[in-house]
Amino acid sequence: MTLEELFRVQSDSHKLKSLHIELANLENFNPFKKNIMSDAPKGSKKKDIIEWYLEEKERIEREIAYYEKKMQQDRKELEEYIGNAPFPECEIIRYRVINGLRWFEIGELLGYHRTKVSKKFYDYIKSSQSS
C-alpha cells in the first residue's frame, strides 16, 4: 500500500466530519430572517429557496452515505494490511493511521524513540511496496 492508500480512512473520516458540519449548518439556515435594513426590497422567492434547500440536503446526505460505505471498505483493506505486518510495525501503523497519534506518542507507547518509530514505519511501507 502507498501512503495515500494508508491514510484514506483518515481522509474519509475528515470528509465525513466536514459533511456533518455542512449538514448542520444547512439545517440551521433560516432564509426568512427579518432584514435589518428597512429599505431592502421584499422579493418573494420562497419556492426557489425551498427547492435549493431540499436539493442541498439530499446531496449532502448522499455524500455522507457514500463516504460511510467507502470508509468501511477502506478500513477493511487497511485491517488486512495491518494484519499481515509484523509486531512493532503493525502497532505503529495502527497508532499512526487509524488513531492519528504523533510519532512521539507512539514511541512512548511502544518504548522506542520517535525517530526509530517513524523509520520503522517508512521502511516497512517502502519494503511492502517493492514486494
DSSP file (Angstrom, degrees, kcal/mol; ACC not computed):
  #  RESIDUE AA STRUCTURE BP1 BP2  ACC     N-H-->O    O-->H-N    N-H-->O    O-->H-N    TCO  KAPPA ALPHA  PHI   PSI    X-CA   Y-CA   Z-CA
    1    1 A M              0   0    0      0, 0.0     2,-0.1     0, 0.0   128,-0.1   0.000 360.0 360.0 360.0 146.2    0.0    0.0    0.0
    2    2 A T     >  -     0   0    0      1,-0.1     4,-2.2   126,-0.1     5,-0.2  -0.446 360.0-105.3 -87.4 169.1    1.1    3.5   -0.6
    3    3 A L  H  > S+     0   0    0      1,-0.2     4,-2.1     2,-0.2     5,-0.1   0.893 121.9  54.5 -61.5 -39.3    1.0    6.3    2.0
    4    4 A E  H  4 S+     0   0    0      1,-0.2    -1,-0.2     2,-0.2     4,-0.1   0.912 109.1  47.4 -61.8 -42.2   -2.0    7.8    0.2
    5    5 A E  H >4 S+     0   0    0      1,-0.2     3,-1.0     2,-0.2     4,-0.3   0.869 109.9  54.0 -66.8 -36.2   -3.9    4.5    0.4
    6    6 A L  H >< S+     0   0    0     -4,-2.2     3,-0.6     1,-0.2     4,-0.3   0.895 110.3  45.5 -63.9 -40.1   -3.0    4.1    4.1
    7    7 A F  T 3X S+     0   0    0     -4,-2.1     4,-2.3     1,-0.2    -1,-0.2   0.289  82.5  99.6 -91.5  11.9   -4.4    7.4    5.1
    8    8 A R  H <> S+     0   0    0     -3,-1.0     4,-3.1     2,-0.2     5,-0.2   0.886  80.4  54.3 -63.0 -38.2   -7.6    7.0    3.1
    9    9 A V  H <> S+     0   0    0     -3,-0.6     4,-2.2    -4,-0.3    -1,-0.2   0.928 110.8  45.5 -62.2 -44.7   -9.5    6.1    6.2
   10   10 A Q  H  > S+     0   0    0     -4,-0.3     4,-2.2     2,-0.2    -1,-0.2   0.908 113.6  49.9 -64.0 -41.6   -8.3    9.2    8.0
   11   11 A S  H  X S+     0   0    0     -4,-2.3     4,-2.3     2,-0.2    -2,-0.2   0.909 110.9  48.9 -63.7 -43.3   -9.2   11.3    4.9
   12   12 A D  H  X S+     0   0    0     -4,-3.1     4,-2.5     1,-0.2    -1,-0.2   0.888 109.8  52.9 -63.5 -38.8  -12.7    9.7    4.7
   13   13 A S  H  X S+     0   0    0     -4,-2.2     4,-2.1    -5,-0.2    -2,-0.2   0.911 109.8  47.4 -63.1 -43.1  -13.2   10.4    8.4
   14   14 A H  H  X S+     0   0    0     -4,-2.2     4,-2.2     2,-0.2    -1,-0.2   0.896 111.5  51.1 -65.0 -40.1  -12.3   14.1    7.9
   15   15 A K  H  X S+     0   0    0     -4,-2.3     4,-2.2     1,-0.2    -2,-0.2   0.905 109.3  50.9 -64.4 -40.9  -14.6   14.4    4.9
   16   16 A L  H  X S+     0   0    0     -4,-2.5     4,-2.4     2,-0.2    -2,-0.2   0.906 108.8  51.4 -62.7 -41.8  -17.5   12.8    6.9
   17   17 A K  H  X S+     0   0    0     -4,-2.1     4,-2.1     1,-0.2    -1,-0.2   0.928 110.9  47.6 -60.4 -44.5  -16.9   15.3    9.7
   18   18 A S  H  X S+     0   0    0     -4,-2.2     4,-2.4     1,-0.2    -1,-0.2   0.871 111.0  51.3 -67.2 -35.5  -17.0   18.2    7.3
   19   19 A L  H  X S+     0   0    0     -4,-2.2     4,-2.5     2,-0.2    -1,-0.2   0.893 109.1  50.4 -67.3 -38.9  -20.2   16.9    5.6
   20   20 A H  H  X S+     0   0    0     -4,-2.4     4,-2.3     2,-0.2    -2,-0.2   0.890 111.7  48.3 -65.3 -38.1  -21.9   16.6    9.0
   21   21 A I  H  X S+     0   0    0     -4,-2.1     4,-2.6     2,-0.2    -2,-0.2   0.916 111.2  50.4 -65.5 -42.6  -20.9   20.1    9.8
   22   22 A E  H  X S+     0   0    0     -4,-2.4     4,-2.1     1,-0.2    -2,-0.2   0.897 111.1  48.9 -62.5 -40.4  -22.2   21.3    6.4
   23   23 A L  H  X S+     0   0    0     -4,-2.5     4,-2.4     2,-0.2    -1,-0.2   0.905 110.9  49.7 -65.8 -41.5  -25.5   19.5    7.0
   24   24 A A  H  X S+     0   0    0     -4,-2.3     4,-1.6     2,-0.2    -2,-0.2   0.908 111.1  49.3 -63.9 -41.6  -25.9   21.0   10.5
   25   25 A N  H  X S+     0   0    0     -4,-2.6     4,-0.6     1,-0.2    -1,-0.2   0.886 110.7  50.8 -64.0 -38.1  -25.2   24.5    9.1
   26   26 A L  H >< S+     0   0    0     -4,-2.1     3,-0.8     1,-0.2    -2,-0.2   0.910 109.2  50.2 -65.8 -41.4  -27.8   23.9    6.4
   27   27 A E  H 3< S+     0   0    0     -4,-2.4    -1,-0.2     1,-0.2    -2,-0.2   0.793 111.2  49.3 -68.5 -26.8  -30.4   22.8    8.9
   28   28 A N  H 3< S+     0   0    0     -4,-1.6    -1,-0.2    -5,-0.2     2,-0.2   0.532  86.1 113.6 -86.2  -6.7  -29.7   25.9   11.0
   29   29 A F    <<  -     0   0    0     -3,-0.8    -3,-0.0    -4,-0.6    -4,-0.0  -0.475  45.9-171.7 -69.9 129.8  -30.0   28.1    7.9
   30   30 A N    >   -     0   0    0     -2,-0.2     3,-0.9     1,-0.1    -1,-0.0  -0.910  11.8-179.5-125.1 103.0  -33.0   30.4    8.0
   31   31 A P  T 3  S+     0   0    0      0, 0.0    -1,-0.1     0, 0.0    -2,-0.0   0.575  77.0  67.0 -77.7  -6.6  -33.7   32.3    4.8
   32   32 A F  T 3   +     0   0    0      2,-0.0     3,-0.1    14,-0.0    14,-0.0   0.057  67.5 136.7-105.4  25.6  -36.7   34.1    6.3
   33   33 A K    <   -     0   0    0     -3,-0.9     2,-0.2     1,-0.1     0, 0.0  -0.339  64.0 -99.1 -65.8 152.8  -34.9   36.2    8.9
   34   34 A K        -     0   0    0      1,-0.1     2,-0.2     2,-0.0    -1,-0.1  -0.521  38.7-117.1 -72.9 141.2  -36.1   39.8    9.2
   35   35 A N        -     0   0    0     -2,-0.2    -1,-0.1     1,-0.1    -3,-0.0  -0.544   9.5-147.5 -77.3 143.2  -33.9   42.2    7.3
   36   36 A I  S    S+     0   0    0     -2,-0.2     2,-0.4     2,-0.0    -1,-0.1   0.875  84.6  71.3 -76.0 -39.2  -32.1   44.9    9.4
   37   37 A M    >   -     0   0    0      1,-0.1     3,-0.6    -3,-0.0    -2,-0.1  -0.653  68.5-158.8 -81.4 129.8  -32.3   47.4    6.6
   38   38 A S  T 3  S+     0   0    0     -2,-0.4    -1,-0.1     1,-0.2    -3,-0.0   0.681  87.4  62.3 -81.5 -17.1  -35.9   48.7    6.1
   39   39 A D  T 3  S+     0   0    0      2,-0.1    -1,-0.2     3,-0.0     3,-0.1   0.565  75.8 118.7 -84.0  -8.1  -35.2   49.9    2.5
   40   40 A A  S <  S-     0   0    0     -3,-0.6     2,-0.1     1,-0.1    -5,-0.1  -0.264  74.4-105.4 -62.6 142.1  -34.4   46.4    1.3
   41   41 A P        -     0   0    0      0, 0.0     2,-0.9     0, 0.0    -1,-0.1  -0.399  23.9-137.3 -67.1 145.7  -36.7   45.0   -1.5
   42   42 A K        +     0   0    0     -3,-0.1     2,-0.1    -2,-0.1    -2,-0.0  -0.644  33.9 172.5-106.7  73.8  -39.1   42.4   -0.3
   43   43 A G        -     0   0    0     -2,-0.9     2,-0.6     2,-0.0     0, 0.0  -0.387  29.2-133.0 -78.3 160.2  -39.0   39.8   -3.0
   44   44 A S        +     0   0    0      1,-0.1     3,-0.1    -2,-0.1    -2,-0.0  -0.881  45.3 143.7-119.4  99.1  -40.8   36.5   -2.7
   45   45 A K     >  +     0   0    0     -2,-0.6     4,-2.1     1,-0.1     5,-0.2  -0.190  23.2 132.2-122.7  37.7  -38.5   33.6   -3.8
   46   46 A K  H  > S+     0   0    0      1,-0.2     4,-2.4     2,-0.2     5,-0.2   0.891  71.1  50.9 -61.4 -42.7  -39.8   31.1   -1.2
   47   47 A K  H  > S+     0   0    0      1,-0.2     4,-2.5     2,-0.2    -1,-0.2   0.917 110.6  48.9 -64.0 -43.2  -40.2   28.3   -3.7
   48   48 A D  H  > S+     0   0    0      1,-0.2     4,-2.4     2,-0.2    -1,-0.2   0.898 112.4  48.5 -63.4 -40.7  -36.7   28.7   -5.1
   49   49 A I  H  X S+     0   0    0     -4,-2.1     4,-2.6     2,-0.2    -1,-0.2   0.902 111.6  48.9 -67.1 -41.4  -35.2   28.7   -1.6
   50   50 A I  H  X S+     0   0    0     -4,-2.4     4,-2.5     2,-0.2    -2,-0.2   0.915 112.2  48.4 -66.2 -42.5  -37.1   25.6   -0.5
   51   51 A E  H  X S+     0   0    0     -4,-2.5     4,-2.5     2,-0.2    -2,-0.2   0.927 112.8  48.4 -62.0 -44.3  -36.1   23.7   -3.7
   52   52 A W  H  X S+     0   0    0     -4,-2.4     4,-2.7     1,-0.2     5,-0.2   0.924 111.2  50.9 -60.4 -44.7  -32.5   24.7   -3.2
   53   53 A Y  H  X S+     0   0    0     -4,-2.6     4,-2.5     1,-0.2    -2,-0.2   0.930 112.1  45.8 -59.2 -48.0  -32.6   23.7    0.5
   54   54 A L  H  X S+     0   0    0     -4,-2.5     4,-2.4     2,-0.2    -1,-0.2   0.895 113.2  49.6 -65.3 -40.7  -34.1   20.2   -0.3
   55   55 A E  H  X S+     0   0    0     -4,-2.5     4,-2.4     2,-0.2    -1,-0.2   0.921 112.7  47.3 -64.0 -43.9  -31.6   19.6   -3.2
   56   56 A E  H  X S+     0   0    0     -4,-2.7     4,-2.6     2,-0.2     5,-0.2   0.916 112.1  49.8 -63.2 -43.4  -28.6   20.6   -1.0
   57   57 A K  H  X S+     0   0    0     -4,-2.5     4,-2.4    -5,-0.2    -2,-0.2   0.921 112.3  47.2 -63.2 -43.9  -29.8   18.4    1.9
   58   58 A E  H  X S+     0   0    0     -4,-2.4     4,-2.3     2,-0.2    -1,-0.2   0.907 112.2  50.9 -63.8 -41.5  -30.3   15.4   -0.4
   59   59 A R  H  X S+     0   0    0     -4,-2.4     4,-2.3     2,-0.2    -2,-0.2   0.929 112.1  45.9 -61.5 -46.2  -26.8   16.0   -2.0
   60   60 A I  H  X S+     0   0    0     -4,-2.6     4,-2.4     1,-0.2    -1,-0.2   0.909 112.3  50.6 -65.4 -41.9  -25.1   16.1    1.4
   61   61 A E  H  X S+     0   0    0     -4,-2.4     4,-2.2    -5,-0.2    -1,-0.2   0.874 110.0  50.7 -65.1 -36.6  -27.0   13.1    2.7
   62   62 A R  H  X S+     0   0    0     -4,-2.3     4,-2.4     2,-0.2    -2,-0.2   0.920 111.1  48.6 -64.2 -43.5  -26.0   11.1   -0.5
   63   63 A E  H  X S+     0   0    0     -4,-2.3     4,-2.7     2,-0.2     5,-0.2   0.893 110.0  51.9 -64.3 -39.5  -22.3   12.1    0.0
   64   64 A I  H  X S+     0   0    0     -4,-2.4     4,-2.2     2,-0.2    -1,-0.2   0.935 111.0  47.2 -61.9 -46.3  -22.5   11.1    3.7
   65   65 A A  H  X S+     0   0    0     -4,-2.2     4,-2.0     2,-0.2    -2,-0.2   0.903 112.8  50.1 -62.1 -41.0  -23.8    7.7    2.7
   66   66 A Y  H  X S+     0   0    0     -4,-2.4     4,-2.7     1,-0.2    -2,-0.2   0.939 112.6  45.1 -62.7 -47.9  -21.2    7.3    0.0
   67   67 A Y  H  X S+     0   0    0     -4,-2.7     4,-2.4     2,-0.2    -1,-0.2   0.814 110.1  54.8 -70.6 -29.3  -18.3    8.2    2.4
   68   68 A E  H  X S+     0   0    0     -4,-2.2     4,-1.7    -5,-0.2    -1,-0.2   0.928 112.7  43.2 -66.4 -43.2  -19.6    5.9    5.2
   69   69 A K  H  X S+     0   0    0     -4,-2.0     4,-1.9     2,-0.2    -2,-0.2   0.920 115.1  49.3 -66.4 -43.6  -19.6    3.0    2.8
   70   70 A K  H  X S+     0   0    0     -4,-2.7     4,-2.8     1,-0.2     5,-0.2   0.887 108.5  53.8 -62.3 -39.8  -16.2    4.0    1.3
   71   71 A M  H  X S+     0   0    0     -4,-2.4     4,-2.5     1,-0.2    -1,-0.2   0.886 106.9  51.4 -64.5 -38.6  -14.8    4.3    4.8
   72   72 A Q  H  X S+     0   0    0     -4,-1.7     4,-2.0     2,-0.2    -1,-0.2   0.915 112.3  46.1 -63.7 -42.6  -15.9    0.8    5.7
   73   73 A Q  H  X S+     0   0    0     -4,-1.9     4,-2.1     2,-0.2    -2,-0.2   0.924 114.4  47.1 -65.7 -44.5  -14.3   -0.7    2.6
   74   74 A D  H  X S+     0   0    0     -4,-2.8     4,-2.4     1,-0.2    -2,-0.2   0.889 111.0  52.2 -64.5 -38.8  -11.0    1.3    3.1
   75   75 A R  H  X S+     0   0    0     -4,-2.5     4,-2.6    -5,-0.2    -1,-0.2   0.886 107.8  51.9 -64.8 -38.9  -11.0    0.2    6.8
   76   76 A K  H  X S+     0   0    0     -4,-2.0     4,-1.9     2,-0.2    -2,-0.2   0.928 111.5  46.4 -63.3 -45.0  -11.4   -3.4    5.8
   77   77 A E  H  X S+     0   0    0     -4,-2.1     4,-2.1     1,-0.2    -2,-0.2   0.896 113.3  49.9 -62.7 -40.6   -8.4   -3.2    3.4
   78   78 A L  H  X S+     0   0    0     -4,-2.4     4,-2.8     2,-0.2     5,-0.2   0.906 108.5  51.6 -66.2 -42.4   -6.3   -1.4    6.0
   79   79 A E  H  X S+     0   0    0     -4,-2.6     4,-2.3     1,-0.2    -1,-0.2   0.885 109.8  50.5 -62.3 -38.4   -7.1   -4.0    8.6
   80   80 A E  H  X S+     0   0    0     -4,-1.9     4,-1.0     2,-0.2    -1,-0.2   0.914 111.6  47.9 -64.5 -42.6   -6.0   -6.7    6.2
   81   81 A Y  H  < S+     0   0    0     -4,-2.1     3,-0.5     1,-0.2     4,-0.5   0.911 113.0  47.7 -64.0 -43.7   -2.7   -4.8    5.5
   82   82 A I  H >< S+     0   0    0     -4,-2.8     3,-1.1     1,-0.2    -1,-0.2   0.876 106.1  59.1 -66.1 -37.0   -2.1   -4.3    9.2
   83   83 A G  H 3< S+     0   0    0     -4,-2.3    -1,-0.2     1,-0.3    -2,-0.2   0.783 104.6  50.6 -62.3 -27.5   -2.8   -8.0    9.9
   84   84 A N  T 3< S+     0   0    0     -4,-1.0    -1,-0.3    -3,-0.5    -2,-0.2   0.555  92.6  95.8 -86.8  -9.0    0.0   -9.0    7.5
   85   85 A A  S <  S-     0   0    0     -3,-1.1    -3,-0.0    -4,-0.5     5,-0.0  -0.526  80.2-109.4 -83.0 149.1    2.6   -6.7    9.2
   86   86 A P     >  -     0   0    0      0, 0.0     4,-2.6     0, 0.0     5,-0.2  -0.171  48.0 -79.5 -70.3 173.2    5.0   -8.0   11.9
   87   87 A F  H  > S+     0   0    0      1,-0.2     4,-1.7     2,-0.2     5,-0.3   0.875 120.6  31.8 -50.9 -67.4    4.6   -6.9   15.5
   88   88 A P  H  > S+     0   0    0      0, 0.0     4,-2.3     0, 0.0    -1,-0.2   0.903 120.7  52.3 -66.0 -32.4    6.1   -3.5   16.0
   89   89 A E  H  > S+     0   0    0      1,-0.2     4,-2.8     2,-0.2     5,-0.2   0.885 106.2  52.9 -66.6 -38.4    5.2   -2.3   12.5
   90   90 A C  H  X S+     0   0    0     -4,-2.6     4,-2.2    -3,-0.2    -1,-0.2   0.907 112.6  44.6 -65.0 -40.0    1.5   -3.4   12.8
   91   91 A E  H  X S+     0   0    0     -4,-1.7     4,-2.8    -5,-0.2     5,-0.2   0.894 112.9  51.3 -69.7 -39.3    1.1   -1.4   16.1
   92   92 A I  H  X S+     0   0    0     -4,-2.3     4,-2.4    -5,-0.3     5,-0.3   0.934 111.9  46.9 -62.5 -45.8    2.9    1.6   14.6
   93   93 A I  H  X>S+     0   0    0     -4,-2.8     4,-3.0     2,-0.2     5,-0.7   0.926 113.3  48.9 -62.1 -44.8    0.7    1.6   11.5
   94   94 A R  I  X>S+     0   0    0     -4,-2.2     5,-1.9    -5,-0.2     4,-1.3   0.937 114.0  45.0 -61.0 -48.2   -2.5    1.3   13.6
   95   95 A Y  I  <5S+     0   0    0     -4,-2.8     6,-2.6     3,-0.2     5,-0.2   0.890 121.3  39.0 -64.0 -39.1   -1.5    4.1   16.0
   96   96 A R  I  <5S+     0   0    0     -4,-2.4     4,-0.3    -5,-0.2    -2,-0.2   0.946 125.8  30.4 -78.1 -49.4   -0.4    6.4   13.2
   97   97 A V  I  <5S+     0   0    0     -4,-3.0    -3,-0.2    -5,-0.3    -2,-0.1   0.917 131.1  27.7 -83.0 -45.6   -3.0    5.8   10.5
   98   98 A I  I  <<S+     0   0    0     -4,-1.3    -3,-0.2    -5,-0.7    -4,-0.1   0.936 132.0  32.1 -84.6 -49.1   -6.1    4.8   12.5
   99   99 A N  S   <S-     0   0    0     -5,-1.9    -3,-0.2     2,-0.0    -4,-0.1   0.677  94.5-136.0 -86.0 -17.1   -5.7    6.7   15.8
  100  100 A G        +     0   0    0     -6,-0.3    -4,-0.2    -4,-0.3    -3,-0.1   0.789  41.7 165.2  70.6  28.3   -3.7    9.6   14.3
  101  101 A L        -     0   0    0     -6,-2.6    -1,-0.2     1,-0.1     2,-0.1  -0.399  36.9-113.4 -76.1 155.7   -1.1    9.7   17.1
  102  102 A R     >  -     0   0    0      1,-0.1     4,-2.3    -2,-0.1     5,-0.2  -0.423  29.1-106.2 -82.3 163.8    2.1   11.6   16.7
  103  103 A W  H  > S+     0   0    0      1,-0.2     4,-2.6     2,-0.2     5,-0.2   0.882 120.0  54.4 -59.0 -40.2    5.5    9.9   16.4
  104  104 A F  H  > S+     0   0    0      1,-0.2     4,-2.0     2,-0.2    -1,-0.2   0.917 109.4  46.8 -60.8 -44.6    6.4   10.9   20.0
  105  105 A E  H  > S+     0   0    0      2,-0.2     4,-1.9     1,-0.2    -1,-0.2   0.891 112.5  49.5 -67.0 -39.7    3.2    9.4   21.4
  106  106 A I  H  X S+     0   0    0     -4,-2.3     4,-2.2     1,-0.2     6,-0.2   0.913 109.3  53.0 -65.2 -41.7    3.7    6.2   19.5
  107  107 A G  H  X>S+     0   0    0     -4,-2.6     5,-1.9     1,-0.2     4,-1.6   0.894 108.2  50.3 -60.0 -41.0    7.3    6.0   20.7
  108  108 A E  H  <5S+     0   0    0     -4,-2.0    -1,-0.2     1,-0.2    -2,-0.2   0.897 111.1  49.0 -64.3 -40.1    6.2    6.4   24.3
  109  109 A L  H  <5S+     0   0    0     -4,-1.9    -2,-0.2     1,-0.2    -1,-0.2   0.873 121.0  34.2 -66.9 -37.3    3.6    3.6   23.9
  110  110 A L  H  <5S-     0   0    0     -4,-2.2    -1,-0.2    -5,-0.1    -2,-0.2   0.540 110.0-113.9 -98.6  -8.1    6.0    1.1   22.4
  111  111 A G  T  <5S+     0   0    0     -4,-1.6     2,-0.3     1,-0.3    -3,-0.2   0.760  76.0 116.9  82.6  24.9    9.1    2.1   24.2
  112  112 A Y  S   <S-     0   0    0     -5,-1.9    -1,-0.3    -6,-0.2     2,-0.2  -0.748  70.9 -99.2-116.4 167.2   11.0    3.5   21.2
  113  113 A H     >  -     0   0    0     -2,-0.3     4,-2.0     1,-0.1     3,-0.3  -0.559  38.1-113.5 -79.5 153.4   12.4    6.9   20.3
  114  114 A R  H  > S+     0   0    0      1,-0.2     4,-2.1     2,-0.2     5,-0.2   0.835 115.8  52.8 -60.1 -34.2   10.1    8.9   17.9
  115  115 A T  H  > S+     0   0    0      2,-0.2     4,-2.2     1,-0.2    -1,-0.2   0.870 108.3  50.1 -71.1 -35.1   12.7    8.7   15.1
  116  116 A K  H  > S+     0   0    0     -3,-0.3     4,-2.5     2,-0.2    -2,-0.2   0.887 109.8  51.8 -68.1 -38.2   13.0    4.9   15.3
  117  117 A V  H  X S+     0   0    0     -4,-2.0     4,-2.2     2,-0.2    -2,-0.2   0.943 112.4  44.2 -63.0 -48.0    9.2    4.6   15.2
  118  118 A S  H  X S+     0   0    0     -4,-2.1     4,-2.7     1,-0.2     5,-0.3   0.882 112.7  52.7 -66.9 -36.3    9.0    6.7   12.1
  119  119 A K  H  X S+     0   0    0     -4,-2.2     4,-2.6     2,-0.2     5,-0.2   0.928 109.9  47.8 -64.0 -44.4   11.9    4.9   10.5
  120  120 A K  H  X S+     0   0    0     -4,-2.5     4,-2.3     2,-0.2    -2,-0.2   0.909 112.7  50.7 -60.8 -42.3   10.3    1.5   11.1
  121  121 A F  H  X S+     0   0    0     -4,-2.2     4,-2.2     2,-0.2    -2,-0.2   0.965 115.3  39.6 -60.0 -55.7    7.0    2.8    9.7
  122  122 A Y  H  X S+     0   0    0     -4,-2.7     4,-2.4     1,-0.2    -2,-0.2   0.850 114.5  53.6 -68.6 -34.5    8.5    4.2    6.4
  123  123 A D  H  X S+     0   0    0     -4,-2.6     4,-2.7    -5,-0.3    -1,-0.2   0.916 110.6  47.0 -64.2 -42.5   10.9    1.3    6.0
  124  124 A Y  H  X S+     0   0    0     -4,-2.3     4,-2.4    -5,-0.2    -2,-0.2   0.919 112.5  49.0 -66.5 -42.2    8.0   -1.2    6.2
  125  125 A I  H  X S+     0   0    0     -4,-2.2     4,-1.5    -5,-0.2    -2,-0.2   0.926 113.7  47.2 -61.9 -44.2    5.9    0.8    3.8
  126  126 A K  H  X S+     0   0    0     -4,-2.4     4,-1.5     1,-0.2    -2,-0.2   0.916 113.7  47.1 -64.0 -44.2    8.8    1.0    1.3
  127  127 A S  H  X S+     0   0    0     -4,-2.7     4,-0.8     1,-0.2    -1,-0.2   0.858 110.9  51.3 -68.4 -34.4    9.6   -2.7    1.6
  128  128 A S  H  < S+     0   0    0     -4,-2.4    -1,-0.2     1,-0.2    -2,-0.2   0.795 107.9  53.4 -74.1 -26.5    6.0   -3.8    1.2
  129  129 A Q  H  < S+     0   0    0     -4,-1.5    -1,-0.2    -5,-0.2    -2,-0.2   0.862 108.4  49.0 -72.8 -35.3    5.6   -1.7   -1.9
  130  130 A S  H  <        0   0    0     -4,-1.5    -1,-0.2     1,-0.2    -2,-0.2   0.672 360.0 360.0 -79.2 -15.6    8.6   -3.3   -3.6
  131  131 A S     <        0   0    0     -4,-0.8    -1,-0.2    -5,-0.1    -2,-0.1   0.483 360.0 360.0 -78.0 360.0    7.4   -6.8   -2.8
